[in-house]
Amino acid sequence: MKKNDILTKLEDCGVIAVVRAESEEMAVKIVEACVAGGIVGIEITFTVQGAIDIITALAKRYKPEEVIIGAGTVLDPETARAAILAGAHYVVSPCLNVDTVKTCLRYQVPCMTGAMTPKEVVDCMEAGADIIKIFPAALFGPSIIKNFKGPLPQAQMMPTGGVNVGNVADWINAGAVMVGSGSDLTAGAKKGDFESITLLAKEMVEAVRVARDIKEQIGKYGV
């Protein structure tokens, strides 16, 4: 699947599930619950034990046309390359590492790099990042996207950290191209309640869709 197609599919859904778990078994169950809820973007973080094995297994299980598996908490180019070779279709970093971005560019894999200031956003774009991960987003709320969009309307931003069903529409309205959601989405896993994850996933995907529709109507008709 080509790079632009991957980005388009992720953006169309609008929600990436950030999966952190205590075991490979739990991680797989969380992924299954998120997919059942309509989320097509799955981020397996390298804080999960056996992350490479999980990415490999999921990449074999799901076709990218159905579910797009990514690697998160990637701190260096060595980890990025290992994840890509294991089958990751995109790479997410909490901050900018230029060599990591270069590795993703070499393999033509989408790269999402973290930023929290206007300078960091610009640095990420100049390095070649496809999406700017605003993290931790909860520190400032949706207004940070709107404020960044003032001088940097071309920035494609994805807030992560504190994004939930209750505020996801606010993030989309502020200008986020998509959102990442971790514990706010997957907390039920600790109690073995994977059905709640599926329900929240459905609600988040629908909330993004509705927010986009309303935003489009306002832009078109000014109402």
N, C-alpha and C positions, 0 to 999 in steps of 0.2 A: 504494500500500500504506500503510495507516494506521500511525501511530507505534507503537502498542501491538503491532501485528502484527509489525512489524520487530523490536522488542525481544524478543518471544516467540520468533521464529525464530532470532535470534542466541543467545539463552539456551538454546534446545533443543539446538542444535549444541554450544555451550559453548566453541568455539575460534574466535578471530579471527586470521587470518593478517596480520601486519604486513609489508607489502611495501615494501622499500627496494631500489633497483636502480640500476645505472650507466646504464641506457638504457631507453627505452620498450619496445623489443623484449624485453629481458630481463624487465622487469616483467610483461609480458603472458604470457610463458612461465611465470613463477613462479605467476601467478594460475591459469593453466590446470592446472598441476600440483597446486596446493592444492585446486582445485575437484574434480579427478579423485579426490582423496583424501577427499572428503566434507566439506570445510570450506565453509560457506555465507557466512561473514562475511569480506570482504576489505577491508583498510584500505590505501589507497594514500597514502603519506606525501608531504607537500609538500617533502621533501628529494629526491624523485625529479624529475629534469628532465622538464618537460612533464606534470606530474601532472594538470593540468586536462584535457589532451587524452586522457590514459589513462583518467581517470574518465569522460569523455564517451563514449569508445569502448566501455568495458566496460558502461556503463549501457545502451547501445544493444544490445550483444551479449547480455546476460543479463537475463532478467526477474527482478524482485525476489522472486518466488515461488520462484526457483531459486537465485540468488546475490545477496547484498546487498552493494553496493559502498559503502564509506565513505571519508572523507577524514581523513588523520591529520596530526599535527604542525601543526594549525591554531592559529595564534597570535593571530588577530584577527578581528573580525566581517567585515571586507572579504573575507578569504580564505574564511571560512565561507560567506558568501553566494555567492561565485563557485563554490565547490564544490557547493553545493546546486543552483544553477542549471545546473551541468554534469551533474547527475544523481546526486550523492552522496545516499545514503539515511540516513547518520548521520555525525556529526562527532566527531573525537577530538582532544583537546588535552593537551599534557604538563603543563599547569598551568591554574589557573582564570583566565579572563578573562571578567568578568561580561557584557560587551557581546557576546561570542561566544555565550554561553549565551542571551542575550536574542534574538539573531538566530535561533538554532535554535528557540527557543520560538515566535517569530513565524511561522516556516515549519512548525512542528510536526514537526521532525526531531529524532530522538534525539541527545543530546549527552553525551559521556563526557569528564570533565575530570580532570586529574591531581591527586593529593594524596599527601602522605607523612607528615602529622601529624594527630592527632585534630581540631585546629582547622581545618586545610585541608579535611578530610573534611566537617565541619559547614558550612564556608563554601560548599563545592561544592553540598551538598544545599539550603542556604538560597537559593542563586542559581538553583536549578531544574535542576541536572544530573540526568540519568537514571541514569547509572552513574558510579561513582568509579573512575578508573584509578589503581591503586596503582603508582607508578613513581618510580624504578627498583626493582622488586620484589626483585631479587637482593640488594639491600643488607641486607635483614633476613630474607628467607625467609618461608615460609607462616605463621610465628607472628605476623607483623604483622597478618594478616587476623583471626586468632583474637583477638588483643588488642584490635583496633579493635571487633570485634563485641561485646566485653564491655559497654562503655558505649553503643555505637551499633549495636544489633542490626538496626535498620532500614536500615542502609547497604547498598546494592547495589554490591559491589566487584569489580573486574576487575584482577588483577595483570598487569603487562607488564614484560618485562625479565628474562631468565634463566629463563623458563618453558619446560620441555622435557618430553619423554616420560617421563623418569625421575622428575620431581617434580610433574607436573600433578595426579596423584591427591592429593598432599599439599595442594595449593592448594584443590582442591574440598572436601576434608575439613575444611580450615580455615574454609570458609564463602564462598569465592569463587563468584559467580554465573556467571562465565565467565572465560576467560583469553585473553590476547593473546600471541602468539609470533612473534618476528621472526627474527633470525639463527639461533637454535637450530633453527628449522624450515626456513629457506630457504638455509642455507649451501651446499648442493650446487649452487646456481645458478652460483657462481663457477667451478666446474669443468665446467659444462655438464651436470651430473647432476641432471636434473629428476625422474627416476624416484625418486630418494631422497627428494625433497620429497613426492611423492605417497605414498610408503610411510610417512614420518613423519606426514603429515597423517592417514592412516588410523589409525595407532597412537595418535595424540593424541586423536582423536575417540572411539575405542573406550575409551581409558583414562578419559576423562571419563564416558562412559556407565557403565562398570563401577564407578567410584568413587561415582557418584550412586546406583546400584542398591544397593551395599553400605551406603551411608549411610542410605538409605531403610529397608532391612531392619533396621539397628541401631535406627533411630528407632522403627520399628513394633514390633519384638519384643525389643529390648534385647539382641541377640546379635551 
